[in-house]
Amino acid sequence: MREQSVKDRIKNFEEVALGCTEEEAVKEAARCLNCKKPLCVSGCPVEINIPGFIIAIKDKKFDDAIRILREKNSLPAVCGRVCPQEDQCEKMCILGKKQKAINIGALERFAADWEINHAKGKIKKASTPKPTGQKVAVVGSGPAGLTCAADLAKMGYAVTIFESLHKPGGVLVYGIPNFRLPKTIIDIEVDYIKNLGVKLDYNMVIGKSITIDKLREKGFKAFFVGTGAGLPYFLGIDGEDYNGVYSANEFLTRINLMKAYLFPEYDTPVVTGKKVAVIGAGNVAIDSARCAKRLGAQEVTIVYRRTEAEMPARADEIEHAKEEGIKFDLLVSPIKIFGDDNGWVTGMECLKNSLGEPDASGRRRPVPVEGSNFHLDVDTVVCAIGQGPNPLLLSTIKDLKLTKKKNIDADHNTGVTSLSDIFAGGDIVTGAATVIEAMGAGKRAARSMDAYLKK
């Protein structure tokens, strides 16, 4: 896929990948074998008829392609940009066993962008069945909540999404930078869902603004909780309270949702020094590092306790970071952060590791190398080692069973929880995972809620 040149893109927050032309998309779609037993579909958490939409592109029936996509996926323009197809549908592609797999992600993006361009920013309303008269509440407007709400609306339910922020999208809008997922794309996808009849109620912190019990009194018959994982984790080392130490959540929220990169046009600033260390190597860490580079940092370093082979970030995002001059300090663990008399970060003490046996995650466990301490000269530290569930809502729902990690204890296949009218899915259940996995959870929960409500 065509991209912005490196020298240009490190100076702006515009989208890096530029999409396919019609000619490129048709040519790529023509490679599809249209298998009798398409394994790619089994690799898709939201169950898209992948050969169906690809063959439609090959035949230049782009209306059919997007119609087939939207039968199962209410966020195709989002998924075409951020879904890790290489680990899911493309990984299962039969053609990929001997050749390069079909670029399913690029084709999904092409079809979605074609629709947006031809609709002039206004996606036509999908048909919905006769209303059931039953009210359903969705807590959180991230990918799980949006998917669940859209599917329930398509079944005829009156759905209201309660969102704690002032904008919809959850992690899509606060966590993923504009250069990977433009906010205009999210707005268009959300408008499509609103056109299904879904209502959005903003600035509503369920558990504080209003409780689940109060919503029951207002006539809501079932609830989906998709509040994600918004509570940042820290290392617990000395010096994490110095100025210049951010959680990735705060760093990215300031930049993405509150548009700190446009300060002072927007009110929220973000202080980024000349030398930035980002701790972690998932997609959130890579996003943080690439943002810091665009904000003017002279040197940005990913500090990760394992090797590149164990990095959880997408391979293309790691490659983009390398192209943009991000450094990688691997097999390294921070053990202390230093600061000056004014309370600002001045450096970080680190320890080198070797790799031992695999741990519970399946990745080889980092083992500290005794006496390998060294100093890293930095003035900003971004901690991107994961996040967990915010306890505010969960502490107000009586008798809701939680796991040892304080996630909601829900069946991953159905979203069923310990309370009959409450369902859950996405990061609030699994811990931090991918956008498409959260969407799949929302879809499965919607089916379970439909079955519950029909009883």
Steps between C-alpha positions, in 0.01 A plus 500: 500500500622847416615709796612849593877538470685472830644851482149645465304282739722550806401868484123449497217290644336423165431139403815310400339231282328650197280208391458316170390632165209327327742335259721372784201366696350317202838347415553381861145364523554299181762293686230352730446126442134523615553177697210261556595488867638850571719472806541878505142534629580277797782740587268803514358581847202684346422224245525706178431320171853578384497323160162657428614859536833433328337344193263797485804731487653285226180542298499876576171464688612729779146560629468125552841483669413754768150354544653157570750654743235693691283191542744392770723799569373847591854644510666389172700821447641463852580130461662556163750725676569351844393133496800261517390300197845344472431306821139413417329473160816545294681245714235244399507591128563182297687696233737618771633148553701520176478865398427831669157498666226722359527849652154476654549805720585726206196374308268557796634853534456559126133395507426709809679806362323458166168515683606808698622682188188420299268579791678836546546432869143383568454121500147403404280358772474123525157343523389392848217268605181593680588629851463247781413771751777386737769739623861388522797688651859478379766637735798629306527606135823322414519231231321239715219735598451643150484153346259367762277807466492481119413131497224545760356793302492278192291257707245770582602599852501860628868542590662779700877519538624671817847649448710660776693727261372784282564312176420144385752233404672403823854384431450574130478871573728543804755224447580472128681793334358685203784378278369144540127568536367844402230627734281592201477127420376423852241778477363360172482144636323620817252699287412177317426333835294798617302476174400148609310671783766468770501791748819630660501662843836670569674606823322219682719313749291196582545431869530873575272702267242224520501136613390180331220471759367842398511401135299189584240729657495698175396190309826361363467122475859395426847649524828455315813618681784580261696758696841373390823513696570861586693472827873535423763273651834629625825319579501585870858629492650803674455829317173432319351808670742743330367755252553369148381146583176417319278198477443422133127551568552863604762569234285366214173643635651848514627464144214315332180596677604844627715588196809610691698477177307809385573704816431793547217473246362241745533562874671179612883504500733203516863540607742287300871537561792451265568140605198275554495142628188290443482189719327206331467365146132455425303709252437760773874537559575533129221757462640699793852496356385611155292780655799622701706512181235712328484734800865589447700261719854470369549143621229244581586158638282193553623325815388137505600214727486232229614478137325613182372145446286533815362847424117498502472799264401449135798436273414784262473748789843395626637546148340844472659598832843389381458697177414807706821476703363346820778316686450161667686417821418131540552253785494797737293568813476841675562479875507867608414846366710803599394864525634847580425730793202644311343157468562436130638178350872498422574134431425135560700211643456177305601138525577263215321165466546160344207278402402198707216252466154602369261648755118488515476728194700251292786747462844432643540650844758782539771416753703794643875490434676574827727803492378620159357831629534804273364856477266621227498876445132599457275789603159339428376150582178344366390182675316273254501163676126437492180603671218346700132559582386820666335389827244785519214336311573146614498597867142627468346188345398278789567123461687536170773238507854614417823313428815512712624781273174693563370451148138397453464122519308439176472212254722591205263334251177657623581798720283352776590619852388401850199733464232390254437842341866612479733394220859607441777481245824651377791614713287525816479118480822391330739775598662715231461334159430603139220710355366212291495261796293754694265532202460123484410495870240771443346304215479176700351681799233661280383155392485384863310812603249442221444143621464622859251775410288263289444290811 
